[in-house]
Amino acid sequence: MNAMIELCEVTKRYSAGGRPAVAEVTLQVASGEAVAVMGPSGSGKSTVLNLIAGLDRPTSGTVAVAGRRIDTLSETGVARFRRDKIGMIFQFFNLLDDLTVMDNVLLPAQLTGVHRAAARARGEELLTALRIYQHRDAYPARLSGGERQRVAIARALVNSPDVLLADEPTGAVDTATGEEIGELLLDLNSSGQTLVLVTHNPDLAMKYAHRVVELRDGQVTGDGTRPSSAGHDGGGIAEVTR
């Protein structure tokens, strides 16, 4: 397997001698694969996502993303790597209310030094594909939950990341909007975007991921391939993800 993400015997403890949040987790995610990570509250789902993003460092074991060990990088190095290679979508959007939609989307590009004209062209392309271009000059507080999540997706994609991490991306929206967000994620993956999705929703996992990894008490208790989502023809956002 051409692994985009590789965790090898990873253990994470947040306090010395304390119970590990994850314990000896080994996990590989192939380039272009969509994997859902499921489990009850406290099972270690978000810790796994944070380890992949370099937001947490393992107590032991190794973490590699896009062929590079990130657990050995300096704080500055891992922050730069995350800006360049990883896009993140959160349950509660994490948008800046004092910035417009467009400025929220452009922020990661500005942090990586992309020329503003090029970044703005990319932002316009994404907002158009996500059908929220008309809100480019609005502020997030004036948008619906689904619209805010679309802005968050555009922001996550503006630097064309190798890996997209989504932490409960439908948790703060209604069911119908959650379905729309799920379809967007499926469309992104159909274009070749590697996706790791943390969710408590088994329907979302079944519909929009190739594999479901189940965690309990910090350990992998299941890892199964789901039937292919054949017949989804994508379009729209798939054309501008890379």
C-alpha positions as CSV (number, residue, x, y, z in Angstrom):
1,M,0.0,0.0,0.0
2,N,1.2,3.5,-0.9
3,A,0.7,4.9,2.6
4,M,-0.2,8.6,2.9
5,I,-0.6,8.3,6.7
6,E,1.2,5.8,8.9
7,L,1.0,5.4,12.6
8,C,3.2,2.6,14.0
9,E,2.6,1.4,17.6
10,V,1.6,4.8,18.8
11,T,0.8,5.5,22.4
12,K,-0.2,8.9,23.8
13,R,-0.4,9.8,27.4
14,Y,-1.3,13.2,28.6
15,S,0.1,12.7,32.1
16,A,3.0,10.6,33.3
17,G,1.7,7.3,34.5
18,G,-1.8,8.1,33.4
19,R,-4.0,5.9,31.3
20,P,-3.1,6.3,27.7
21,A,-5.5,8.1,25.4
22,V,-4.4,5.8,22.6
23,A,-2.4,2.6,23.2
24,E,-0.1,1.0,20.6
25,V,-2.2,2.0,17.7
26,T,-0.9,1.0,14.2
27,L,-2.8,2.4,11.3
28,Q,-2.1,3.0,7.6
29,V,-4.2,5.2,5.2
30,A,-3.5,4.9,1.5
31,S,-3.2,7.9,-0.8
32,G,-6.7,8.8,-2.0
33,E,-8.4,6.7,0.6
34,A,-11.4,7.8,2.8
35,V,-11.3,6.4,6.3
36,A,-13.8,7.0,9.1
37,V,-12.7,6.7,12.7
38,M,-15.5,5.8,15.1
39,G,-15.9,5.0,18.7
40,P,-17.6,6.1,21.9
41,S,-16.7,9.3,23.7
42,G,-13.2,8.9,25.2
43,S,-12.2,6.2,22.8
44,G,-9.3,8.2,21.4
45,K,-10.8,9.3,18.1
46,S,-9.8,13.0,18.4
47,T,-6.4,12.1,19.7
48,V,-5.7,10.0,16.6
49,L,-6.7,12.9,14.4
50,N,-4.5,15.3,16.5
51,L,-1.5,13.0,16.1
52,I,-1.9,12.9,12.4
53,A,-2.2,16.7,12.3
54,G,0.9,17.1,14.5
55,L,-1.1,18.9,17.1
56,D,-0.2,16.2,19.6
57,R,3.1,14.2,19.8
58,P,3.1,10.5,20.6
59,T,4.6,9.4,23.9
60,S,6.0,6.5,21.9
61,G,5.8,5.1,18.4
62,T,6.1,7.0,15.1
63,V,3.8,9.1,12.9
64,A,4.5,9.7,9.2
65,V,2.4,11.8,6.8
66,A,3.1,12.2,3.1
67,G,6.3,10.2,3.5
68,R,7.7,12.3,6.3
69,R,8.1,11.6,10.0
70,I,6.3,14.4,11.8
71,D,6.7,13.3,15.4
72,T,10.4,14.3,15.1
73,L,9.9,17.8,13.7
74,S,10.4,20.9,15.8
75,E,7.3,23.0,16.8
76,T,8.1,25.4,13.9
77,G,8.7,22.6,11.5
78,V,5.5,20.7,12.3
79,A,3.4,23.9,12.1
80,R,4.9,24.6,8.7
81,F,4.2,21.1,7.6
82,R,0.6,21.3,8.8
83,R,0.0,24.5,6.9
84,D,1.4,23.0,3.7
85,K,0.2,19.5,3.8
86,I,-2.9,19.2,6.0
87,G,-6.4,20.7,5.8
88,M,-8.6,20.5,8.9
89,I,-12.4,20.8,9.2
90,F,-13.9,21.1,12.7
91,Q,-17.4,20.4,14.2
92,F,-17.9,24.1,15.2
93,F,-16.2,25.6,12.1
94,N,-13.5,27.6,14.0
95,L,-14.0,30.6,11.7
96,L,-12.9,34.1,12.8
97,D,-16.0,36.2,13.2
98,D,-14.2,39.5,12.6
99,L,-13.0,38.4,9.1
100,T,-15.2,38.1,6.0
101,V,-15.8,34.8,4.4
102,M,-13.1,35.4,1.8
103,D,-10.5,36.5,4.4
104,N,-11.2,33.4,6.4
105,V,-10.6,31.2,3.4
106,L,-7.4,33.1,2.4
107,L,-5.8,33.0,5.9
108,P,-3.9,29.7,5.5
109,A,-2.6,30.8,2.1
110,Q,-1.3,34.0,3.6
111,L,0.4,32.1,6.4
112,T,2.3,30.1,3.9
113,G,3.3,33.1,1.9
114,V,1.2,32.5,-1.2
115,H,0.9,35.7,-3.3
116,R,-2.4,37.4,-2.5
117,A,-3.6,37.5,-6.1
118,A,-3.0,33.8,-6.6
119,A,-4.6,33.0,-3.2
120,R,-7.6,35.1,-4.0
121,A,-8.1,33.4,-7.4
122,R,-8.0,30.0,-5.6
123,G,-10.4,31.2,-2.9
124,E,-12.9,32.4,-5.5
125,E,-12.6,29.1,-7.3
126,L,-13.4,27.2,-4.2
127,L,-16.2,29.4,-3.0
128,T,-17.8,29.1,-6.4
129,A,-17.5,25.3,-6.5
130,L,-19.0,25.2,-3.0
131,R,-21.8,27.5,-4.0
132,I,-21.2,30.2,-1.5
133,Y,-19.4,32.8,-3.6
134,Q,-22.3,35.2,-3.1
135,H,-21.4,35.3,0.6
136,R,-17.7,36.2,0.0
137,D,-18.0,39.6,1.7
138,A,-20.3,38.5,4.5
139,Y,-19.2,37.7,8.1
140,P,-19.6,34.2,9.4
141,A,-22.2,35.1,12.1
142,R,-24.6,36.0,9.3
143,L,-24.4,32.5,7.7
144,S,-26.3,29.3,8.4
145,G,-24.4,26.4,9.9
146,G,-24.2,24.6,6.6
147,E,-22.8,27.7,4.9
148,R,-20.2,28.2,7.6
149,Q,-19.1,24.6,7.2
150,R,-18.7,25.2,3.5
151,V,-16.5,28.2,4.3
152,A,-14.5,26.0,6.6
153,I,-14.1,23.4,3.8
154,A,-12.9,26.0,1.4
155,R,-10.4,27.3,4.0
156,A,-9.1,23.7,4.5
157,L,-8.6,23.3,0.8
158,V,-7.0,26.6,-0.1
159,N,-3.5,25.3,0.1
160,S,-4.3,22.0,-1.8
161,P,-3.4,19.8,1.1
162,D,-2.3,16.2,0.7
163,V,-4.6,15.1,3.6
164,L,-8.0,16.4,4.7
165,L,-8.9,15.8,8.4
166,A,-12.5,16.2,9.4
167,D,-13.5,16.1,13.1
168,E,-17.3,15.6,13.4
169,P,-17.9,17.8,10.4
170,T,-21.7,17.3,10.5
171,G,-22.1,17.5,14.3
172,A,-23.3,21.1,14.4
173,V,-25.7,21.1,11.5
174,D,-29.2,19.6,10.9
175,T,-29.6,16.2,9.2
176,A,-30.3,17.5,5.7
177,T,-27.3,19.8,5.8
178,G,-25.2,17.0,7.2
179,E,-26.1,15.0,4.1
180,E,-25.0,17.8,1.9
181,I,-21.7,18.1,3.8
182,G,-21.2,14.3,3.5
183,E,-21.8,14.5,-0.3
184,L,-19.2,17.2,-0.5
185,L,-16.7,15.1,1.3
186,L,-17.5,12.1,-1.0
187,D,-17.0,14.4,-4.0
188,L,-13.6,15.6,-2.7
189,N,-12.5,12.0,-2.1
190,S,-13.6,11.0,-5.6
191,S,-11.1,13.6,-7.0
192,G,-8.3,11.8,-5.1
193,Q,-8.3,13.7,-1.8
194,T,-7.1,11.6,1.1
195,L,-9.7,11.9,3.9
196,V,-9.8,10.9,7.5
197,L,-13.2,11.5,9.1
198,V,-13.9,11.3,12.8
199,T,-17.6,10.7,13.4
200,H,-20.0,9.2,15.9
201,N,-22.6,8.8,13.1
202,P,-22.5,5.3,11.6
203,D,-24.6,6.3,8.6
204,L,-22.1,9.0,7.7
205,A,-19.2,6.5,8.0
206,M,-21.0,3.9,5.9
207,K,-21.9,6.3,3.1
208,Y,-18.8,8.4,2.8
209,A,-15.8,6.2,3.7
210,H,-14.0,3.2,2.2
211,R,-13.0,1.9,5.6
212,V,-14.2,2.2,9.1
213,V,-11.7,2.0,12.0
214,E,-13.3,1.4,15.3
215,L,-11.6,2.5,18.6
216,R,-12.4,1.6,22.2
217,D,-10.4,2.5,25.2
218,G,-7.6,3.9,23.0
219,Q,-7.1,0.7,21.0
220,V,-8.2,-0.4,17.5
221,T,-11.0,-3.0,17.9
222,G,-12.1,-3.1,14.2
223,D,-10.8,-2.1,10.8
224,G,-13.1,-3.0,7.9
225,T,-13.6,-2.1,4.3
226,R,-17.0,-0.8,3.3
227,P,-18.7,-1.3,0.0
228,S,-17.6,1.1,-2.7
229,S,-19.7,4.2,-3.4
230,A,-20.0,3.3,-7.1
231,G,-22.1,5.5,-9.2
232,H,-21.3,8.8,-7.5
233,D,-20.2,10.9,-10.4
234,G,-18.8,13.9,-8.4
235,G,-18.4,17.1,-10.2
236,G,-18.2,20.7,-9.0
237,I,-15.8,20.8,-6.1
238,A,-13.9,17.7,-7.4
239,E,-12.5,19.7,-10.2
240,V,-10.7,22.3,-8.0
241,T,-9.4,20.3,-5.0
242,R,-5.8,19.9,-6.2
